[in-house]
Amino acid sequence: MLWQEHLCNYIRRFGYCGAFRFRLLNFFYRLSQEHSRDAEYDFILPYLAAVKNKYKIRVIDVGASHSLFVYELLSRGYITYGTDQRPYQERIRKGIKYIQCDIDKFPIGDIGRFDFVTCVSVIEHVGMSEYGDPLDIDGDSHMIKAIAEMLKKGGILLLTCPVKEWTGRGVIFTKNKTICRGYSYLDIEKITKEYFVIVRHEVRRGQNCLALVRK
């Protein structure tokens, strides 16, 4: 698996042809059969069919600093944003707007709300201090509230996070040197029900994959 991880890291930092690199990386994830990411994107992408720019559909990827997904979104014709508390991993392509900030400080008043928010395997890490964020046991709940503020009424959140069985426990566990929470469906419902209606939920390769509509 080590050579695959090195290859994936190389692809992520190549510097250009972003949408192609995203698809290539996803292809290698699919070949490995040990990584969940391709299953998560296979759930999300049908909601994000290619559009013409005239429709002006706005999408933002939350937790985007080490993801190539923003390039895929741009290639599909969306007005594309990314945000994370960390800087983007490379010099980002013109046409993608990247906002480096804590999620609860996102400047909605200046930027406006979105039609879609994507959040791929992020909430389980928020508040765990692994990536320099402050320790916050309710960090995932606070992120959901902030995401709700980012969305238009009726907007869609496409969310993935690990099931409890994948992490090994129900709360916090170290897997592959990554600190994360695990979630049951009821856990997710608890932290989202104030702001969202869950319209679809599947478990794919150890990951909860959900589509939620902003109330």
C-alpha beads as a LAMMPS data file, in Angstrom:
LAMMPS data file: protein, C-alpha beads

215 atoms
214 bonds

1 atom types
1 bond types

-500.0 500.0 xlo xhi
-500.0 500.0 ylo yhi
-500.0 500.0 zlo zhi

Masses

1 110.0

Atoms # bond

1 1 1 0.000 0.000 0.000
2 1 1 2.968 2.293 0.610
3 1 1 3.785 2.751 -3.092
4 1 1 0.149 3.606 -3.773
5 1 1 0.175 6.308 -1.096
6 1 1 3.377 7.793 -2.542
7 1 1 1.857 7.780 -6.021
8 1 1 -1.341 9.437 -4.782
9 1 1 0.648 12.146 -2.990
10 1 1 2.653 12.764 -6.161
11 1 1 -0.496 13.107 -8.251
12 1 1 -1.982 15.563 -5.767
13 1 1 1.014 17.894 -5.993
14 1 1 1.754 17.806 -9.693
15 1 1 0.636 21.406 -10.222
16 1 1 -1.638 21.422 -13.283
17 1 1 -4.368 19.454 -15.166
18 1 1 -6.391 19.400 -11.958
19 1 1 -9.571 17.658 -13.158
20 1 1 -7.515 14.979 -14.925
21 1 1 -5.446 14.424 -11.777
22 1 1 -8.621 14.143 -9.687
23 1 1 -9.959 11.410 -11.986
24 1 1 -6.609 9.625 -12.115
25 1 1 -6.328 9.701 -8.324
26 1 1 -9.856 8.350 -7.991
27 1 1 -8.963 5.567 -10.425
28 1 1 -6.034 4.487 -8.244
29 1 1 -8.227 4.641 -5.149
30 1 1 -10.682 2.320 -6.898
31 1 1 -7.906 -0.113 -7.786
32 1 1 -6.634 -0.263 -4.224
33 1 1 -9.973 -1.530 -2.801
34 1 1 -8.708 -0.330 0.580
35 1 1 -9.589 3.325 0.277
36 1 1 -13.090 4.734 0.596
37 1 1 -12.648 7.953 -1.361
38 1 1 -13.800 6.717 -4.764
39 1 1 -16.974 5.259 -3.194
40 1 1 -17.692 8.616 -1.544
41 1 1 -17.264 10.552 -4.796
42 1 1 -19.345 7.985 -6.672
43 1 1 -22.173 8.900 -4.310
44 1 1 -21.654 12.666 -4.565
45 1 1 -20.946 13.257 -8.246
46 1 1 -24.383 12.272 -9.658
47 1 1 -25.795 15.245 -7.747
48 1 1 -23.322 17.518 -9.530
49 1 1 -23.937 16.899 -13.213
50 1 1 -22.190 19.204 -15.689
51 1 1 -23.947 22.550 -16.163
52 1 1 -23.573 25.568 -18.400
53 1 1 -22.068 28.634 -16.778
54 1 1 -25.166 30.670 -17.557
55 1 1 -26.985 28.868 -14.736
56 1 1 -24.572 30.348 -12.169
57 1 1 -24.777 27.453 -9.728
58 1 1 -22.446 28.020 -6.781
59 1 1 -20.677 25.200 -4.977
60 1 1 -18.067 25.136 -2.229
61 1 1 -15.910 22.254 -1.027
62 1 1 -15.317 22.445 2.729
63 1 1 -12.016 21.048 3.961
64 1 1 -10.473 21.449 0.525
65 1 1 -6.813 22.119 1.273
66 1 1 -5.507 18.679 0.237
67 1 1 -8.211 17.737 -2.259
68 1 1 -8.334 17.996 -6.050
69 1 1 -12.136 17.936 -6.032
70 1 1 -12.422 21.685 -6.645
71 1 1 -10.883 21.153 -10.097
72 1 1 -13.519 18.576 -10.961
73 1 1 -16.273 20.954 -9.830
74 1 1 -14.867 23.734 -11.984
75 1 1 -14.663 21.431 -15.002
76 1 1 -18.377 20.691 -14.601
77 1 1 -19.288 24.357 -15.025
78 1 1 -19.937 25.424 -11.428
79 1 1 -18.890 28.669 -9.808
80 1 1 -16.370 26.953 -7.560
81 1 1 -15.051 27.806 -4.117
82 1 1 -12.938 25.910 -1.637
83 1 1 -12.296 26.611 2.011
84 1 1 -10.104 25.275 4.806
85 1 1 -8.178 26.664 7.754
86 1 1 -4.996 25.561 5.950
87 1 1 -3.634 26.976 2.671
88 1 1 -4.269 25.093 -0.546
89 1 1 -1.664 22.429 -1.330
90 1 1 -0.501 24.070 -4.569
91 1 1 -0.901 27.217 -6.594
92 1 1 -4.591 26.982 -7.349
93 1 1 -5.973 27.426 -10.847
94 1 1 -7.518 30.728 -11.880
95 1 1 -11.298 30.493 -11.735
96 1 1 -11.418 28.761 -8.345
97 1 1 -11.855 31.011 -5.332
98 1 1 -10.148 29.661 -2.232
99 1 1 -10.917 31.099 1.201
100 1 1 -8.482 30.213 3.980
101 1 1 -10.272 30.627 7.311
102 1 1 -11.863 28.798 10.211
103 1 1 -15.277 27.547 9.160
104 1 1 -17.072 29.589 11.821
105 1 1 -15.423 32.752 10.465
106 1 1 -16.364 32.205 6.818
107 1 1 -17.262 35.628 5.308
108 1 1 -20.771 34.815 4.076
109 1 1 -21.738 38.499 4.116
110 1 1 -19.077 39.265 1.513
111 1 1 -19.386 36.145 -0.620
112 1 1 -23.039 35.104 -0.482
113 1 1 -24.693 31.714 -0.053
114 1 1 -24.267 28.525 -2.058
115 1 1 -26.474 26.043 -3.897
116 1 1 -24.283 23.086 -2.912
117 1 1 -21.770 22.380 -0.161
118 1 1 -19.568 19.293 -0.334
119 1 1 -17.845 17.990 2.787
120 1 1 -15.913 14.774 2.144
121 1 1 -14.492 13.004 5.204
122 1 1 -13.944 16.222 7.147
123 1 1 -16.367 16.551 10.070
124 1 1 -14.921 13.521 11.866
125 1 1 -11.620 15.429 12.290
126 1 1 -12.954 18.856 13.295
127 1 1 -12.086 19.783 16.866
128 1 1 -9.570 16.949 17.228
129 1 1 -6.570 19.338 17.000
130 1 1 -4.831 17.071 14.481
131 1 1 -4.610 19.812 11.846
132 1 1 -3.961 22.775 14.107
133 1 1 -7.585 23.525 14.938
134 1 1 -8.473 24.121 18.600
135 1 1 -9.735 21.173 20.645
136 1 1 -13.529 21.143 20.573
137 1 1 -15.469 18.004 21.433
138 1 1 -18.512 19.454 19.640
139 1 1 -16.529 20.634 16.632
140 1 1 -18.557 18.532 14.210
141 1 1 -21.834 20.057 15.423
142 1 1 -20.373 23.544 15.137
143 1 1 -19.226 22.812 11.584
144 1 1 -22.716 21.636 10.582
145 1 1 -24.180 24.880 11.918
146 1 1 -21.624 26.930 9.960
147 1 1 -22.311 24.945 6.775
148 1 1 -26.040 25.554 7.190
149 1 1 -25.305 29.283 7.214
150 1 1 -23.355 28.923 3.973
151 1 1 -26.244 27.301 2.102
152 1 1 -29.276 28.875 0.511
153 1 1 -32.649 27.689 1.779
154 1 1 -33.287 24.418 -0.049
155 1 1 -29.588 24.072 -0.846
156 1 1 -27.942 20.670 -0.674
157 1 1 -25.151 19.438 1.585
158 1 1 -23.322 16.351 0.291
159 1 1 -21.614 14.844 3.312
160 1 1 -19.463 11.794 4.002
161 1 1 -18.005 10.518 7.277
162 1 1 -16.951 7.127 8.676
163 1 1 -19.284 4.682 10.366
164 1 1 -18.460 3.601 13.903
165 1 1 -17.420 0.123 12.768
166 1 1 -14.797 1.650 10.450
167 1 1 -13.161 3.691 13.185
168 1 1 -13.337 0.786 15.606
169 1 1 -15.240 2.671 18.296
170 1 1 -18.067 5.101 18.717
171 1 1 -16.232 8.251 19.700
172 1 1 -12.562 8.816 18.856
173 1 1 -10.025 6.331 17.548
174 1 1 -6.637 6.462 15.867
175 1 1 -6.588 4.708 12.473
176 1 1 -3.639 5.073 10.109
177 1 1 -2.335 7.895 12.356
178 1 1 -5.553 9.828 11.781
179 1 1 -7.698 10.975 14.697
180 1 1 -11.393 10.786 13.926
181 1 1 -14.888 10.133 15.182
182 1 1 -17.229 7.421 13.975
183 1 1 -20.958 7.935 13.368
184 1 1 -24.155 5.966 13.335
185 1 1 -27.123 7.261 11.366
186 1 1 -28.657 8.466 14.645
187 1 1 -25.469 10.391 15.481
188 1 1 -25.658 12.218 12.167
189 1 1 -29.357 12.884 12.542
190 1 1 -28.741 14.372 15.984
191 1 1 -26.180 16.950 14.802
192 1 1 -28.014 17.889 11.590
193 1 1 -31.754 17.800 12.396
194 1 1 -31.968 21.460 13.477
195 1 1 -30.809 22.670 10.057
196 1 1 -31.284 19.846 7.539
197 1 1 -33.562 17.111 6.321
198 1 1 -31.726 13.899 5.390
199 1 1 -33.085 12.823 2.008
200 1 1 -30.673 9.986 1.297
201 1 1 -28.264 7.860 3.318
202 1 1 -26.061 4.960 2.230
203 1 1 -23.067 3.196 3.727
204 1 1 -20.311 2.665 1.186
205 1 1 -17.005 1.032 2.077
206 1 1 -17.226 2.019 5.732
207 1 1 -18.444 5.564 5.051
208 1 1 -21.775 7.259 5.691
209 1 1 -22.755 8.999 2.441
210 1 1 -25.579 11.497 2.761
211 1 1 -27.535 14.102 0.858
212 1 1 -29.163 16.696 3.117
213 1 1 -31.445 19.608 2.200
214 1 1 -31.250 22.910 4.067
215 1 1 -34.537 23.699 5.810

Bonds

1 1 1 2
2 1 2 3
3 1 3 4
4 1 4 5
5 1 5 6
6 1 6 7
7 1 7 8
8 1 8 9
9 1 9 10
10 1 10 11
11 1 11 12
12 1 12 13
13 1 13 14
14 1 14 15
15 1 15 16
16 1 16 17
17 1 17 18
18 1 18 19
19 1 19 20
20 1 20 21
21 1 21 22
22 1 22 23
23 1 23 24
24 1 24 25
25 1 25 26
26 1 26 27
27 1 27 28
28 1 28 29
29 1 29 30
30 1 30 31
31 1 31 32
32 1 32 33
33 1 33 34
34 1 34 35
35 1 35 36
36 1 36 37
37 1 37 38
38 1 38 39
39 1 39 40
40 1 40 41
41 1 41 42
42 1 42 43
43 1 43 44
44 1 44 45
45 1 45 46
46 1 46 47
47 1 47 48
48 1 48 49
49 1 49 50
50 1 50 51
51 1 51 52
52 1 52 53
53 1 53 54
54 1 54 55
55 1 55 56
56 1 56 57
57 1 57 58
58 1 58 59
59 1 59 60
60 1 60 61
61 1 61 62
62 1 62 63
63 1 63 64
64 1 64 65
65 1 65 66
66 1 66 67
67 1 67 68
68 1 68 69
69 1 69 70
70 1 70 71
71 1 71 72
72 1 72 73
73 1 73 74
74 1 74 75
75 1 75 76
76 1 76 77
77 1 77 78
78 1 78 79
79 1 79 80
80 1 80 81
81 1 81 82
82 1 82 83
83 1 83 84
84 1 84 85
85 1 85 86
86 1 86 87
87 1 87 88
88 1 88 89
89 1 89 90
90 1 90 91
91 1 91 92
92 1 92 93
93 1 93 94
94 1 94 95
95 1 95 96
96 1 96 97
97 1 97 98
98 1 98 99
99 1 99 100
100 1 100 101
101 1 101 102
102 1 102 103
103 1 103 104
104 1 104 105
105 1 105 106
106 1 106 107
107 1 107 108
108 1 108 109
109 1 109 110
110 1 110 111
111 1 111 112
112 1 112 113
113 1 113 114
114 1 114 115
115 1 115 116
116 1 116 117
117 1 117 118
118 1 118 119
119 1 119 120
120 1 120 121
121 1 121 122
122 1 122 123
123 1 123 124
124 1 124 125
125 1 125 126
126 1 126 127
127 1 127 128
128 1 128 129
129 1 129 130
130 1 130 131
131 1 131 132
132 1 132 133
133 1 133 134
134 1 134 135
135 1 135 136
136 1 136 137
137 1 137 138
138 1 138 139
139 1 139 140
140 1 140 141
141 1 141 142
142 1 142 143
143 1 143 144
144 1 144 145
145 1 145 146
146 1 146 147
147 1 147 148
148 1 148 149
149 1 149 150
150 1 150 151
151 1 151 152
152 1 152 153
153 1 153 154
154 1 154 155
155 1 155 156
156 1 156 157
157 1 157 158
158 1 158 159
159 1 159 160
160 1 160 161
161 1 161 162
162 1 162 163
163 1 163 164
164 1 164 165
165 1 165 166
166 1 166 167
167 1 167 168
168 1 168 169
169 1 169 170
170 1 170 171
171 1 171 172
172 1 172 173
173 1 173 174
174 1 174 175
175 1 175 176
176 1 176 177
177 1 177 178
178 1 178 179
179 1 179 180
180 1 180 181
181 1 181 182
182 1 182 183
183 1 183 184
184 1 184 185
185 1 185 186
186 1 186 187
187 1 187 188
188 1 188 189
189 1 189 190
190 1 190 191
191 1 191 192
192 1 192 193
193 1 193 194
194 1 194 195
195 1 195 196
196 1 196 197
197 1 197 198
198 1 198 199
199 1 199 200
200 1 200 201
201 1 201 202
202 1 202 203
203 1 203 204
204 1 204 205
205 1 205 206
206 1 206 207
207 1 207 208
208 1 208 209
209 1 209 210
210 1 210 211
211 1 211 212
212 1 212 213
213 1 213 214
214 1 214 215
